Structures are given as structure tokens and as C-alpha cells.
Amino acid sequence: MSELTTYLWQKPYDAAVLEMDMEQLPGRVQHAFNAIEERLRTRIEDGGVEHRALMEARRSLGILKNMRR
């Protein structure tokens, strides 16, 4: 049995994705974007598992952000 890896940026990302209050959503999305961008500024393997997850999370947050408009 393998362990699931969780990353520090996942908690704010999950909070944004699961937010049901449309008034709270923009702040949660921004917080998640900030956490993702901070992680991308560190050493991370291009094309690695976490890098791909970060790119997908960033795309998903973009969709959430546009839903608010």
C-alpha cells in the first residue's frame, strides 16, 4: 500500500475548491493562487508529479475565478 503525498499548497487549494459561499470564494481562490505561485518559485522538478499537480490546480482555480464574473 502506498502513501498519498500531500503538499502545503493543497490545503488552501482544497478550501477554494470546496467553498460554497460565493462571497468567500474570491479570497479563497486568491489564497490558493498565492500558495501555488510561492511553491512554483522554489526548486521543483519540471514535469514531475507535483509540478503537473500545480499546473492542473492553477487551471482549476482559473475556472473558479471566472465563474464569479
C-alpha positions as CSV (number, residue, x, y, z in Angstrom):
1,M,0.0,0.0,0.0
2,S,1.4,3.4,-1.0
3,E,1.0,6.6,1.0
4,L,-0.6,9.6,-0.6
5,T,1.6,12.7,-0.7
6,T,0.1,15.9,0.4
7,Y,1.6,19.3,-0.3
8,L,1.4,22.5,1.7
9,W,-0.4,24.3,-1.1
10,Q,-3.1,21.7,-1.2
11,K,-4.9,22.9,1.9
12,P,-5.7,26.4,0.5
13,Y,-6.5,24.8,-2.8
14,D,-8.9,22.4,-1.3
15,A,-10.5,25.2,0.7
16,A,-11.1,27.2,-2.5
17,V,-12.5,24.2,-4.5
18,L,-14.9,23.3,-1.7
19,E,-16.0,26.8,-0.8
20,M,-19.8,27.1,-1.3
21,D,-20.1,30.8,-0.2
22,M,-19.7,32.9,-3.3
23,E,-18.7,35.9,-1.1
24,Q,-15.8,33.9,0.4
25,L,-14.7,32.3,-2.9
26,P,-12.6,35.1,-4.3
27,G,-10.4,35.3,-1.2
28,R,-10.0,31.5,-1.0
29,V,-9.1,31.4,-4.7
30,Q,-6.5,34.2,-4.3
31,H,-5.0,32.5,-1.2
32,A,-4.7,29.2,-3.2
33,F,-3.2,31.0,-6.2
34,N,-0.6,32.7,-3.9
35,A,0.3,29.3,-2.3
36,I,0.7,27.7,-5.7
37,E,2.8,30.6,-7.1
38,E,5.0,30.5,-4.0
39,R,5.7,26.8,-4.4
40,L,6.4,27.3,-8.1
41,R,9.1,29.8,-7.2
42,T,11.0,27.1,-5.3
43,R,13.1,24.3,-6.7
44,I,10.7,21.8,-8.2
45,E,11.2,19.2,-11.0
46,D,9.6,20.4,-14.2
47,G,7.2,17.8,-15.4
48,G,7.3,15.9,-12.1
49,V,4.2,14.8,-10.3
50,E,3.9,17.8,-8.1
51,H,4.6,20.2,-11.0
52,R,1.8,18.6,-13.0
53,A,-0.5,18.8,-10.0
54,L,0.4,22.5,-9.5
55,M,-0.4,23.3,-13.2
56,E,-3.7,21.5,-13.0
57,A,-4.6,23.2,-9.7
58,R,-3.8,26.6,-11.2
59,R,-6.0,25.9,-14.3
60,S,-8.9,24.8,-12.0
61,L,-8.6,27.9,-9.9
62,G,-8.7,30.0,-13.1
63,I,-12.1,28.4,-13.9
64,L,-13.4,29.1,-10.4
65,K,-12.2,32.7,-10.7
66,N,-14.0,33.1,-14.0
67,M,-17.2,31.6,-12.6
68,R,-17.5,34.5,-10.2
69,R,-17.6,37.1,-13.0
